[in-house]
């Protein structure tokens, strides 16, 4: 598995390529944590457009990375999920945990919109508990289970 990284403004884009499955999930998680090590409150978009397959171990690595980012005060968004991976995400009910966007501009908008303005009062902003799903004009495609 290859893992590319780039920045879009304040957002770090991690783009794995290949498969995010049992043999590669732990390596992906380790490398992603190392890439984010120097950022105090990372805003992370995981671009899964070049990932051919994601299994439950891959999603477990994504959940662990999301928890790691949240503990550091950041946010994480999934981008470019293919149909079968999106279906597995919904079956596992992880769509309640992750922000899911169709493309990188939507992810950047979602992640940067969640950033608090400079504090003016003593009350902290409430934390979001559930993920958001951002879909394009075509909406979500639903397929019947066979």
N, C-alpha and C positions, 0 to 999 in steps of 0.2 A: 504494500500500500504506500502510495506517495501522499505527502501532505504539503501543500503549498500554502503560503500565507502572504497577505497583502493588507494595506490599510486603505480604507475609504473614509477620509476625515477622521473622526474619533472612533470609528468602528474597525475592529480587526476581523478580517475575513479568513477563516480557515477552510481550505478546499481539499478534502481528501479525494483520492482517485483510486478506483479499484473496487474492492469489496470491504465492507465493514462487518466482519463476521468473527466467529470464534478465534481463528488464528491471528487476526489483525487488530481486534478491538483493544486489547490491553496496550499494545504498542501505540495505537492512535491516541489513547488517553494519556499515556506517559509523555509523548511528544507534544501534544496540545498543551498540557500543563506546563511543560518547559518553555514553550513559545509565549505563554501568557504570564510567566513568572515575574517579569519586571513591571507589570501593570497593576496599580493599586485597585482600581475599580473597572475591570475590562468590560467593554461592549463588544460582544462576539457574535458574528454571523457564521454559521456553519453551512457552507455551500455544498449540498449533497448532489448537485447536478451531474457530476462525473462518477458517482458511486453506483455501480451496477447492481449491488445487492446489499441489503442490511438485514441482519437477523436479530434475535433477541439479545445476543451478546453485544452487538453493535449499539443497540438502543440502550443497553445497560451502561455502556461506556459514555454515551451521550448524556444520560441522566447523571452519572458521576461527574462529568465535566460541568454540567449545568449547576449542580450543587456546589462544586468548587468555585465557579464564577460568582454565584449568589453569595456565598460566604465572604467573598472579598468585596461585596458591594456592587457587583456588576450585573449585567443581563446577557442572556444568550437567546438567539433566534435561529431556527432551522429554515433553510432556503432550498428550493429546488427539489423537493421530495418527489420521487416518481410514484406512479399509481400504486404499485404493490407495497412500497415502503410506507406510503401514506395510509394504506389500508391496515397494515400491521400496527402502525402508530395508533390508529383509532381502536383497533381490536384490543390492544394493550392499554387503552385509555390514557396514553401519554400525551394526546392532544390537549389534555387538561393541564399538563405541566409545561409544555413548550409553547413559545410563540412560533407560529408557522407562517412564512411568507412565500409568495410565488417567485419573487425576484429580489435581487440585491437592493435596488432603490427602495422598495417597500420595507426591507429589513432595516436599512439605515434609518428610514423615517420612523419606524417602530421603536428601534433602540434609542435613538436620540430624543424622541418625544417623551420617553420615560425618565429622562434625566431631570432631577430636581433643579429648580431655579435656586439661585443663591439664597440661603436661609435668611429670613427677615425676622422670624419669630422663634419662640422656644419649642414649638411643636414640630416633630419630624413628620415627613410625608408618610402616609400609609403604604404598606408594601402590597404589591399585587400577589394574589394567591393562585390564580389560574392563568394559563396561557391564553394567548389571543391568536385567532386564525385570520390571516389576511388573504383574501382571494381576489383574483382578477375579475374582470367583467364577465367572464364565462361561468363563474361559480364553480362549485365542487362537482365532480363527476361521481355518481354513485353506481356501483355495479352490484348486481344480485349475486349472492354466494351460490356456487354451484355444488 
